[in-house]
Amino acid sequence: MILRGLETERQNRASSDLDKMSALEIATLMNRQDARVLRAIRQVLPAIAQAIDVVRDRLVAGGRLIYVGTGTSGRIGALDASECPPTFGTDPDMIQYVIAGGEHALANATESSEDSPELGVRDMAVRKPGKKDVVVGLAASGRTPYTVAALKYAAKKGAATIAIICNTDSELAGVAEIAIVAEVGAEVLTGSTRLKAGTAQKLICNMLTTGAMARLGYVYGNLMVNLHLKNEKLLERGISIVQRVAKVNRNVALATLESADMKVSVALVMLCAKVSKAEAIRRLKRAQGSIGGAIEG
């Protein structure tokens, strides 16, 4: 893979004296450079919106969202996938990740594996991607052999494909049905794509899953109504949500949550639609988890 000519590998003139700067100068410089990330993402919002709808359509059909990447890109995909069950109450199988080097790579450098297209195909084949699924390849360069091969394999099996990239005219963009190319420019630390490129990728992943989950009805208004009440903080958040939406006092909110097996969504439907727990569960199932739809019946 030839890196020369890639924008993310170019030396950034603004940080050429990085080793001579004070702490405040470094922080100020990085803050100014990070502002470019938001401008770059603003340019690709239509592509992001298109991708959100594809993710939503595949998930509502019973498919999966599978992130794939190496190094920083792979870890970003893993982070977003792992945050969805506690945030939206999704099944862990619904949003998955594939990273070169496996789970060991989440905390350890396994960069040699990113050069292997064979490993990319093998690791993706384990997930058995199909026509109901959508696979998102993350690669700042857009040229990582592992990720390119994995996305090609998924496409061949009928999965929808999306690429999140930070350089133009890349092989990964050519493979994907939707290419989201956020041109963030040269990094403050030359070639360290965990910086602006990584930030851009994380922001875009945030948009994909939050947007898709909102359109699927996994949120109500802007509230996390499918969170798991596993600790004191989350319990208090759940009680507050039920109080706010159903307009009841704390005692009623807590009592309803307890009768709803501590499921905020069920409690809300019980209170707002004035139905039993069993009917609330039936309504949620018919509405495919959409609380608004379940309340309306």
C-alpha positions in Angstrom: 0.0 0.0 0.0 1.5 3.3 -1.1 0.9 6.0 1.5 2.7 8.8 -0.3 0.1 11.3 -1.5 -2.6 10.5 1.0 -3.9 13.6 2.7 -3.9 12.0 6.1 -0.2 11.1 5.7 0.9 14.6 4.7 3.0 16.6 7.1 1.0 19.4 8.7 2.8 22.7 8.5 0.8 24.2 11.4 2.4 21.6 13.8 5.9 21.5 12.3 7.3 22.8 15.7 5.2 20.6 17.8 8.1 19.4 19.9 9.0 23.0 20.8 5.4 24.1 21.8 4.1 24.7 25.3 1.3 22.7 26.7 -1.2 25.5 26.0 0.1 26.0 22.5 -0.3 22.3 21.7 -3.8 22.2 23.1 -4.8 25.4 21.2 -3.3 24.0 18.0 -5.1 20.7 18.3 -8.4 22.4 19.1 -8.1 24.5 16.0 -7.3 21.5 13.9 -10.2 19.5 15.3 -12.5 22.2 14.1 -11.7 20.9 10.6 -13.4 17.6 11.5 -16.8 19.2 11.9 -16.4 21.1 8.6 -15.4 17.9 6.8 -18.4 16.0 8.2 -20.8 18.8 7.2 -19.8 18.3 3.6 -20.8 14.6 3.7 -24.1 14.8 5.6 -26.2 13.7 2.6 -24.2 10.5 2.4 -24.4 10.0 6.1 -28.2 10.4 5.9 -28.4 7.9 3.1 -26.4 5.5 5.2 -28.6 5.9 8.2 -31.6 4.9 6.1 -29.8 1.9 4.8 -28.9 0.8 8.3 -32.5 1.4 9.5 -33.9 -0.6 6.6 -31.6 -3.6 7.1 -32.2 -3.7 10.9 -36.0 -3.4 10.5 -35.9 -6.4 8.1 -34.2 -8.4 10.9 -30.6 -7.9 9.6 -27.4 -6.8 11.4 -25.0 -3.9 11.3 -21.5 -5.2 11.2 -18.5 -2.8 11.5 -15.1 -3.9 10.2 -11.7 -2.3 10.5 -8.2 -2.5 11.7 -6.2 -0.7 14.4 -7.9 2.6 15.5 -10.6 2.2 12.9 -11.5 -1.3 14.1 -11.5 -0.1 17.8 -13.9 2.7 16.9 -16.3 0.2 15.3 -16.0 -2.0 18.3 -16.7 0.9 20.7 -19.8 1.9 18.8 -21.1 -1.6 18.6 -20.5 -2.3 22.3 -22.3 0.9 23.4 -25.5 0.1 21.6 -27.0 -2.6 23.9 -26.7 -0.4 27.0 -27.8 2.7 25.2 -30.7 1.3 23.1 -31.5 -2.0 24.6 -30.5 -3.8 21.4 -29.6 -7.5 21.2 -25.8 -7.8 21.1 -26.1 -9.7 17.8 -27.9 -6.8 16.1 -24.8 -4.6 15.9 -21.4 -6.3 15.8 -17.8 -5.6 15.0 -15.0 -7.4 13.2 -11.5 -6.2 14.0 -8.2 -7.5 12.6 -6.5 -9.5 15.3 -9.7 -10.2 17.2 -10.6 -9.0 20.7 -6.9 -9.1 21.6 -6.4 -6.1 19.2 -8.8 -4.0 21.3 -6.0 -3.4 23.8 -2.9 -4.5 21.9 -1.2 -3.5 18.6 -1.7 -6.2 15.9 -1.0 -4.0 12.9 0.6 -6.8 10.9 -2.8 -8.4 10.4 -4.2 -5.4 8.6 -2.1 -6.3 5.5 -3.8 -9.6 5.0 -6.8 -9.7 2.7 -7.1 -13.4 3.4 -7.7 -12.7 7.1 -10.3 -10.1 6.2 -12.2 -12.6 4.1 -11.9 -15.3 6.8 -13.0 -13.1 9.7 -16.0 -11.7 7.7 -17.0 -15.1 6.5 -17.4 -16.2 10.2 -20.2 -13.6 10.5 -22.0 -15.1 7.5 -23.2 -11.7 6.0 -26.2 -11.8 3.8 -28.9 -9.8 2.0 -30.5 -8.5 5.3 -27.2 -7.2 6.7 -25.2 -4.0 6.3 -21.5 -3.9 6.7 -19.6 -0.7 7.4 -15.9 -0.7 6.6 -13.7 1.9 8.5 -10.3 2.9 7.1 -8.8 6.3 7.3 -6.6 5.6 4.2 -9.4 3.7 2.4 -6.7 1.3 1.3 -6.3 -1.2 4.1 -6.2 -4.7 2.5 -7.9 -6.5 5.4 -10.9 -4.1 5.4 -11.2 -3.9 1.6 -11.2 -7.7 1.3 -13.8 -8.0 4.1 -16.1 -5.5 2.5 -15.8 -7.1 -0.9 -16.7 -10.4 0.5 -19.8 -9.0 2.3 -20.9 -7.3 -0.9 -20.5 -10.6 -2.8 -22.8 -12.2 -0.3 -25.5 -9.6 -0.9 -24.9 -7.3 2.2 -25.3 -3.6 1.8 -21.9 -1.9 2.1 -20.8 1.5 3.5 -17.3 2.9 3.8 -16.1 5.6 6.2 -12.9 7.1 4.9 -10.7 10.2 5.2 -9.0 10.2 1.8 -10.4 10.6 -1.7 -10.2 8.1 -4.6 -9.7 5.0 -2.4 -10.2 1.4 -3.2 -12.6 1.0 -0.3 -14.8 3.7 -1.7 -14.9 1.9 -4.9 -16.1 -1.3 -3.2 -18.8 0.3 -1.1 -22.3 1.2 -2.2 -22.1 4.4 -0.1 -18.8 6.0 0.5 -18.6 8.6 3.3 -15.4 10.5 2.7 -14.6 13.0 5.4 -11.5 14.9 4.3 -10.0 16.1 7.6 -6.6 16.9 6.2 -3.1 16.3 7.6 -2.8 15.2 11.2 -1.1 17.3 13.9 1.1 14.3 14.5 2.0 13.2 11.0 0.2 10.0 10.0 -1.4 9.5 13.4 -4.9 8.8 12.2 -6.2 8.2 15.7 -6.5 12.0 15.9 -8.7 13.9 13.4 -9.4 10.9 11.2 -10.4 8.8 14.2 -12.5 11.6 15.6 -14.4 11.9 12.3 -15.0 8.2 12.1 -16.3 8.1 15.7 -18.7 11.0 15.0 -20.0 9.4 11.9 -20.6 6.1 13.7 -22.5 8.0 16.4 -24.7 9.4 13.7 -25.3 6.0 12.0 -26.4 4.1 15.1 -28.2 7.0 16.9 -30.0 8.0 13.6 -31.0 4.4 12.8 -32.2 3.7 16.3 -34.2 6.9 16.5 -35.9 6.0 13.2 -36.6 2.5 14.4 -38.3 3.8 17.6 -35.7 2.7 20.1 -35.8 6.2 21.6 -38.9 8.2 22.6 -38.5 11.9 21.8 -34.8 12.3 22.7 -34.9 9.9 25.7 -33.1 6.6 26.2 -36.1 4.5 26.9 -34.5 1.1 26.4 -31.7 1.4 28.8 -31.0 -1.4 31.3 -31.4 -0.3 34.9 -28.4 -2.2 36.2 -27.1 0.3 38.8 -28.3 3.2 40.9 -27.5 5.9 38.4 -29.4 4.1 35.6 -32.3 3.3 38.0 -32.7 7.0 38.8 -32.5 7.9 35.1 -35.2 5.3 34.4 -37.5 6.6 37.1 -36.9 10.2 35.9 -37.8 9.2 32.3 -41.1 7.5 33.4 -42.0 10.5 35.6 -41.3 13.0 32.8 -43.1 11.1 30.0 -46.1 9.6 31.9 -46.4 12.7 34.2 -46.6 10.6 37.4 -44.9 11.0 40.7 -41.8 9.1 41.8 -43.7 6.4 43.7 -45.9 5.6 40.8 -43.0 5.5 38.4 -41.0 3.1 40.6 -43.9 0.9 41.3 -44.8 0.6 37.6 -41.1 -0.1 36.7 -41.1 -2.9 39.3 -44.2 -4.4 37.9 -42.7 -4.1 34.4 -39.6 -6.1 35.3 -37.7 -2.8 35.4 -38.2 -2.2 31.7 -38.7 1.5 31.0 -40.4 0.9 27.6 -43.0 -1.5 29.1 -43.7 0.8 32.0 -44.2 3.8 29.7 -46.7 1.9 27.5 -48.5 0.7 30.6 -48.9 4.2 32.0 -49.4 6.2 28.8 -51.8 3.7 27.1 -53.4 2.7 30.4 -52.9 -1.0 29.7 -51.7 -4.1 31.5 -48.1 -5.3 31.4 -49.1 -8.2 29.1 -50.9 -5.8 26.7 -47.9 -3.4 26.8 -45.6 -6.2 25.8 -47.9 -7.3 23.0 -48.1 -3.7 21.7 -44.4 -3.3 21.8 -43.9 -6.5 19.9 -46.4 -5.5 17.2 -44.8 -2.1 17.0 -41.3 -3.7 16.6 -40.1 -2.0 19.8 -41.4 1.5 18.9 -42.8 3.0 22.1 -44.7 5.7 20.2 -46.3 3.1 18.0 -47.1 0.9 21.0 -48.7 3.7 22.9 -50.9 4.6 19.9 -51.8 0.9 19.6 
